[in-house]
Amino acid sequence: MRLLVLGGTEFAGRAVVEAALGRGWEVTVLNRGRHAPVPGARTLVGDRTAPGGLDALRDGEWDAVVDTWSAAPRAVHEAARLLRGRARRYVYVSSCSVYTWAPPAGYAEDAPLVEGAEPDAEQTDYPRDKRGGELAAVDAFGAADSVLVRAGLILGPYENIGRLPWWLTRTARGGPVLAPGPRELPLQYVDVRDLAEWICGAVEQGLSGPFNLISPQGHATMGELLEACVRVTGGPAELRWTAPEIVLDAGIEPWTQLPVWVPPGSDMHDALHSADVSRAVATGLVCRPVGETVADTWRWLQEIGGEAPQRPDRPRKGLDPEVEAKVLAGGGE
């Protein structure tokens, strides 16, 4: 199997390259050459935002293309049109953000989508950019030869967003930790390696169309996630489970200041942790235990010196220690 990955050195793209190489595939990556390539992959250098940035792709044929682009849809459209006829399938890693906010709990792939997205658009906002990327892939390859991977929360090694790395760093520091409750709050996410394995399987099966790509509802809980962080870091951390009302009354922003967490019963929880993923599960999605994801991410963090990379186009995550201490002093359990 010949695979072309646009990007292929960070987070999801890197995981796809490793998964494909693990299957014995021939893998080519196109990127700007700013990060170390995955050993075993053939590297082409090009900046798809610059004139002539796709010139390295004017020759060659592939069984599939995987594209993780998150900015202007125009870049997806240009790549897809260039590769049309020389690749059999276009896999675009999209997002559940393409659904009209806020999708109800249990939403499937036929839920209403954001409006105003265009395949040739410049960068606007994340939901429309991702939907525009979907439209770009389908416009060039057709619905029968396009796979739209609508990922939700992605965790695991190589994370450059700052969610799980922040919790690991915080628990490693020790002391009382503001743990947003309830402890049994169900979470929905996907380990980046499970995402990558599903993508490779989708290519092998010749799948097409949209797929919500996250773990089944309730695959883990907030308690299981944070307790795994305490366990693997080995620090003297003490989880102080704090009621959602106390967290919100303190002005703390769910999802950003307390990564992964959103209050139960809210539109945010329905949208971020309650998708119907039966279509992905039926086509081969298998999700590893949360403890494995946490342990492997901590091991990777230690290997790179303890500080995770950070995408410059995403805001930093985490809670200020002074704010955390103030809330704990007034309401943590």
N, C-alpha and C positions, 0 to 999 in steps of 0.2 A: 504494500500500500504506500502510495506517495502522498505525503501531506505537506501543505504549505501553511505556515502560521505567520500571520502578520503581527509582529511584535515578538513574543516568544521568549522574553528574558525576565519578565516580572510576573508575579502572582499567577493569575489564571492562565495566561499564555505560556508561562514556564511550565506549569503543571501539565498542560496539554502536550507540550513537547516531550516531557519526561515520560508521560503515559504512552505516547506513540512510539518512542524509542524502545520502551519496555516491551512493546509488542513486536519489535523487529522491523518497524516501518522505516522508510526512507523519509527523513524530515528536513525540510528547508525552511529557514526563517528569514523574514525581511524586517529589519529595524534600523534605527539610527546608529547602532554600534556603541551606545553609551554604557551598556552593561555587559558583564561577562556572559558569553554564550553558553548554552547547555552543551557539554561535551557529547559529540556524536552527531550533532545537527550541522547541516550545511548553512552557512551564514551569507546572506546578501545584505548589502548596506544601501539604505535609501530612506529619505525623509518624506513621507507621503503628504506633508503639508507644504512642501517646497516644489517649485517647478522642476519637472523631470525626476521627481522623487520616486517614481515607480518604474523608471527605465530598466532596472535590474530584473523586472518581471516580464519583459517583452518577449522573452523566450522561455520555453519550458512548459511541461504539462503535469498536472497533478490529479489525483483521485478526489481530493477535497481541499478546501481552504477553510481555515479557522481564523476569524477576525474578532478581536476584542475591543475595537475602537469605541471611545466614549465621548468624543467631541463632535465636530461638525459632520452631519451625515454625508455631506458632499465627498468626504474622503473615502467612505465606504462605497459610494456610488462609483467613483472613479476607479477604485481597485476592482470592484465586481465587474464593471463593464470591460475593463482591460483583460480580465481573466475568463470572461465568458467564452465558451468554446474550447478552452484549454484546461478547464477543471470541471469535474463532474458535479460537484456539490459545494455549496457555500454555506458554512456554518457561522452564523453571527451570534456572538454572546451578547445578548440583550439584557433586559432587566424587568422585574415585575413592576417597576416604576412606569411602564408604558400603559398600565391600566388607569382609567379615569379615577382620580382620588375622590373618596376612599372606597376601594372595592370591599364588598361585604365578606364576612368570614365564609370560607368555603368556596371562594371564587375560582373558576376554572379558566381555561384558555379562551373561552368565548365571552369573557367579561368585556364591557365597553372599554375602548382604548382612548388615549388622549387625542385631542383634535389639534389641527394646525401643523402637524409634522409633514415635512417634505423630504424626498430622497436627495435632493440637490441643495438643501439648505446649508447656510453657514451655522455656526454654533449659536444656540439659543438657551435652552435650559435642559437639564438632564433627562426628564421624561420625554420631551419632544425630540431631543437628539437621539436617544435610543430608539424611539419609534421610527424616526427618520432613517436610521441605520437599517432597521428591519425592512422598511419600504424599499430602500436602495438595493438590498440583497435580493428581494423578491422581484423587483423591476428588472434586474439584470439576469437572474438565473431562473426565474419562474417559481411558482409555489411548489412545484413537484421536486425541485432540486435545491431548495433552501431549507435550512433548519434554523429556527429562531429559538435560542436558548434563553428563556426568561428566568434568569437567576435571581434569587433573593439574597439574603445575607450569606456572604461567603467568608469562611474562616479557614485557618490552617497555615502551614508553613509558607513563607514568602509573602505573608500579608503586608501590604504597603498602605493600608487604610488606617490602622492604628486601633482596632477594636480589641481583639483578643490580646495582642501584645500589651495594651495598656493594662488590662486586668491582670495579666501575668506579672508585669512590672510592679503593679500596686500590691499584689499579695506577697510578692517577694520582699517588698520593703517592710512588711509586717505591721504590727499594731492593729488597733481597731479599724475595720474596713466597713464603710457604708455599703451594705448589701441591699439593693432595692428589692422589696418584696412584691408579691408573696414568694416564698421559697419554691412553691410548687408551680409557679408561673410557667406555662408551656412555651417552648422556644421552637423556632423553625429556621434552619440554616442548612448550608451544605459545606462539607469539607471540600476544599478546592481540588483535592486529588480524586474525590468521588465524582465531582463535576467533570473533571478531565477524562476519567474512565468512561463516564456515560457518553461524553462527546465522541470518543473513539468508537464506542459501541454503536452510536447512532450512524457514524460513517459506514461501519461494516454492514449494518442492517439496511442502509439506504433509506433512512427515515427522512421525513419532511414535515414542515409545519411548525407551529409553536408548541413549546413545552415549558410549563412551570418547573423550574429545576431547583428544588429545595428539599430538605428532608421531609418525611411525613409529619403531620401535625403532632406535637408532643414528643418528638424524637428525643428531646432532652428538656430539662427544666432549668430555671435560673439557678436553683440550688445545686443541681448536678454540675453545671458549668463552673460556678464559683468555687464549689468544694473541690473540684478537680484542680483548679488553679492553685488553691492552698496546698493541696496534696503534692503536686509536682514541683512547686517552687521550694517547698520545705521551710518556708519562712514562718516566723511566729505571728502569723496573721490570725485575727479573730473576726469572723464575719458577724456583723451586727445587722440582723435583718430589720429593715425599716419599712413601715407602712407606706404605700404609694402616696397617700395624702400628705404625709410629712415631707416626702421628697419633692412633690409638686409645689407645696406651699412655700418651700424654701427657694423656689425659682429655678430649680435645677432642670436642665433640658434633657428629656428622655432621648435615648439613641445617640446623642452626641457627648454630653457631659458624663453620662453613665452609659457607655457603649453597650449595644445589644438590647438593653432593657427599654421597654415601653410599658405604660401602665395597663393593667388588665381591664377588659371591658371597654377599651377606647378604640376609636377608628384606627389609630396607629397599630394597635395590636392585631386587629382584624386584617389590616393590609400587610403587615410585615411578618406575622407569625401564624397565619391561618389560611394559607392557600391550599387548594386541592391539587395534589401532585400525583394523582392516580395514573395519569397518562405517562409520566416519566417512570414511575415504578413499574408499570406494565411493560415498559420497553427496556428495562434493565437497570434502573437506578438502585444502587445498594449503598447504604450510608453506614459508615463505621461508628462505633461508640464515641460519645463526646469525650470520654477520658483519653482515648487514643489521639484525637485531634488536639486536645490541650497539651498532652505530654510531648507530642512531636513538634508542636509549635514552640514550646519552651526549649526543647533540645536545639531547634534551629536558632532561636534567639541567642542561646549561649554560644553556639558555634560562630555567630557573626559578631560577638562582643557585647550582646545584651541590648543593643539599640536597633529597633526595627526601621527599615527604610520608610520614607513617607512620601506619598505622591504629592507634588506641589499644587495640584489642582483640587485637592480635597482638604477640608479643614481638619485641624488636629483634634483628637478626641481626648476626653478625660476630665476629671473633676479637680479643681484647685484644692490642695490639702487644707487650706484655711476654711473653705466652705464645708468640706467634709467634716472637719473637727467641730465646727459650729453646729451642724445638723446633728451629729452624734451626741453632742453634749445636751441637746434639747429633746431628742426623741428616739434614738436608736435603741433597739431591744438588747 
